[in-house]
Amino acid sequence: MNAAVTAVLTLIQQVLPLITASGAASTGIVASIVNALSTWLPLIVTEVDTLYEPVKNIIEALKQTGAVTPDQLTTLTALDSKMDAAFEAAAAAVDPDAQPLVSP
Protein backbone atom coordinates (compact mmCIF):
# COMPACT_ATOMS: atom_id res chain seq x y z
CA MET A 1 0.00 0.00 0.00
CA ASN A 2 2.88 2.34 0.78
CA ALA A 3 4.07 2.14 -2.83
CA ALA A 4 0.65 3.11 -4.15
CA VAL A 5 0.26 6.03 -1.75
CA THR A 6 3.81 7.17 -2.47
CA ALA A 7 3.15 7.04 -6.22
CA VAL A 8 -0.01 9.12 -5.89
CA LEU A 9 1.72 11.64 -3.62
CA THR A 10 4.55 11.91 -6.15
CA LEU A 11 2.04 12.53 -8.92
CA ILE A 12 0.30 15.21 -6.85
CA GLN A 13 3.66 16.89 -6.21
CA GLN A 14 4.41 16.88 -9.93
CA VAL A 15 1.14 18.59 -10.87
CA LEU A 16 1.14 21.10 -8.00
CA PRO A 17 3.45 23.54 -9.79
CA LEU A 18 1.04 23.53 -12.73
CA ILE A 19 -1.86 24.27 -10.40
CA THR A 20 -0.10 26.98 -8.41
CA ALA A 21 1.89 28.60 -11.23
CA SER A 22 -1.08 29.27 -13.43
CA GLY A 23 -2.76 31.35 -10.75
CA ALA A 24 -6.04 29.84 -11.86
CA ALA A 25 -6.09 26.72 -9.74
CA SER A 26 -9.31 24.82 -10.02
CA THR A 27 -11.16 24.56 -6.74
CA GLY A 28 -12.29 21.12 -7.92
CA ILE A 29 -8.72 19.89 -8.24
CA VAL A 30 -7.80 21.37 -4.88
CA ALA A 31 -10.87 19.76 -3.32
CA SER A 32 -9.91 16.38 -4.78
CA ILE A 33 -6.40 16.61 -3.38
CA VAL A 34 -7.61 17.75 0.06
CA ASN A 35 -10.16 14.91 0.13
CA ALA A 36 -7.53 12.37 -0.90
CA LEU A 37 -5.13 13.52 1.81
CA SER A 38 -7.90 13.36 4.39
CA THR A 39 -8.94 9.88 3.29
CA TRP A 40 -5.39 8.53 3.19
CA LEU A 41 -4.22 10.09 6.44
CA PRO A 42 -4.50 6.84 8.42
CA LEU A 43 -2.27 5.12 5.84
CA ILE A 44 0.08 8.06 5.62
CA VAL A 45 0.74 8.27 9.35
CA THR A 46 1.67 4.59 9.48
CA GLU A 47 4.51 5.48 7.10
CA VAL A 48 5.13 8.97 8.46
CA ASP A 49 8.90 8.56 8.37
CA THR A 50 8.90 8.39 4.56
CA LEU A 51 5.72 10.29 3.72
CA TYR A 52 6.04 13.24 6.11
CA GLU A 53 7.99 15.54 3.80
CA PRO A 54 5.92 14.98 0.62
CA VAL A 55 2.64 15.46 2.46
CA LYS A 56 3.88 18.59 4.25
CA ASN A 57 5.04 20.00 0.88
CA ILE A 58 1.66 19.27 -0.71
CA ILE A 59 -0.20 20.89 2.19
CA GLU A 60 1.97 24.01 2.03
CA ALA A 61 1.64 24.30 -1.74
CA LEU A 62 -2.13 23.97 -1.55
CA LYS A 63 -2.31 26.64 1.14
CA GLN A 64 -0.52 29.00 -1.25
CA THR A 65 -3.01 28.57 -4.09
CA GLY A 66 -5.75 31.08 -4.57
CA ALA A 67 -8.31 28.32 -4.96
CA VAL A 68 -8.44 27.08 -1.35
CA THR A 69 -11.75 27.67 0.34
CA PRO A 70 -11.91 28.53 4.05
CA ASP A 71 -13.18 25.00 4.80
CA GLN A 72 -10.32 23.47 2.82
CA LEU A 73 -7.83 25.70 4.62
CA THR A 74 -9.22 24.47 7.95
CA THR A 75 -8.90 20.86 6.77
CA LEU A 76 -5.34 21.44 5.53
CA THR A 77 -4.35 23.05 8.83
CA ALA A 78 -5.79 20.07 10.73
CA LEU A 79 -3.97 17.62 8.44
CA ASP A 80 -0.76 19.57 8.95
CA SER A 81 -1.13 19.31 12.73
CA LYS A 82 -1.91 15.59 12.54
CA MET A 83 1.18 14.99 10.40
CA ASP A 84 3.35 16.85 12.91
CA ALA A 85 1.86 14.88 15.80
CA ALA A 86 2.37 11.56 14.02
CA PHE A 87 5.95 12.47 13.15
CA GLU A 88 6.71 13.49 16.71
CA ALA A 89 5.13 10.29 18.06
CA ALA A 90 7.25 8.22 15.68
CA ALA A 91 10.38 10.13 16.68
CA ALA A 92 9.60 9.65 20.37
CA ALA A 93 9.18 5.92 19.80
CA VAL A 94 12.66 5.78 18.28
CA ASP A 95 14.30 8.24 20.68
CA PRO A 96 12.27 9.09 23.81
CA ASP A 97 14.76 11.84 24.65
CA ALA A 98 14.30 13.64 21.32
CA GLN A 99 13.12 17.23 21.45
CA PRO A 100 9.72 17.91 19.83
CA LEU A 101 9.51 19.94 16.63
CA VAL A 102 9.25 23.64 17.24
CA SER A 103 6.95 25.51 14.91
CA PRO A 104 8.41 28.75 13.52
N, C-alpha and C positions, 0 to 999 in steps of 0.2 A: 504494500500500500504506500509505503514511503516513496518509492520510485514514481508512482503515479502522481502523488501530491507534489513531489519535487518538480516533476515535468510540467505540471499545470502552473505552479508558481513561477517557474522559469519562463513559460510562455507569457504569463501576465506581465512579468518584468520586462520582457522584450517589447510588448505592445504599449506599455505605460508611456514611454517617451512620445509615441505617436498621439496618444490621447492628450497628454499634457502640453506638448509642443504646439499643437494646432490651436490651442486656446478655445476650441469649440468642442470640448469633451462632451460626449453624449451622456446624459444622466442615466440612460438605460444601461450603458456599458458599465458605468460606475456602480450602479445598483447591482448588476450581476456580479461584479467583483466583490463588493461588500458582502453580498449574500453568500457567495462561495467561501469567503474567509470565515464568516460566521458559522457556516455549516461544517467546515473542515476543522474548526478550532480544536475539537477534542483529539483529532488525529495529529494536528500540528504540534500540540503541546507534548504529545508522547515522544516526539522527535525534535524537541525544542533546541537541542544542541546544534542540529544541522539546519533547521528551518527558521530559527530566530531572525537572523539577519535578512533573508529574503522577505519574510513577512513584514518586518519592521520597515524595510525599504518601500514595499508596496503601500503600506498604510501611510507613510509620510508622503509619498508621491500622490496618492489619492487626496490627501488633505490639501495639497497645493493646487489641485484642479479647481476650476471655477464651476464645476458641475456637481459638487457635493452639496446635498441638501442638509439642513440642520439635523434631521434624523440620522442621516448617514454619517455626519460628523460625530454625533453622539455615539453611534455604533463603532466607528473607527477608534474613537478615544477609549471606549471600553475594551475593544480588542487589543489595543496597544497596552493597556494596563494589565490585561490577562496574560499577554505574551511576556511582559516584564516579570510578573509574579511567577509564571511557570519557569522562566529562565533562572530566576533567583532561587526557586525551590530546587531545581536541578543542580545548581551550583552548590547549594547548601548540602545536598545529598552527597556530593563528591568531596567537598571541603567545608565542614561545619564552621570553620573559623574564617571563612571568606567574608569579606565586607559586602554588604548589599550595594546594588547599583545606585548611584546618586543621580537623580534627574537634574539636568542643567537649569 
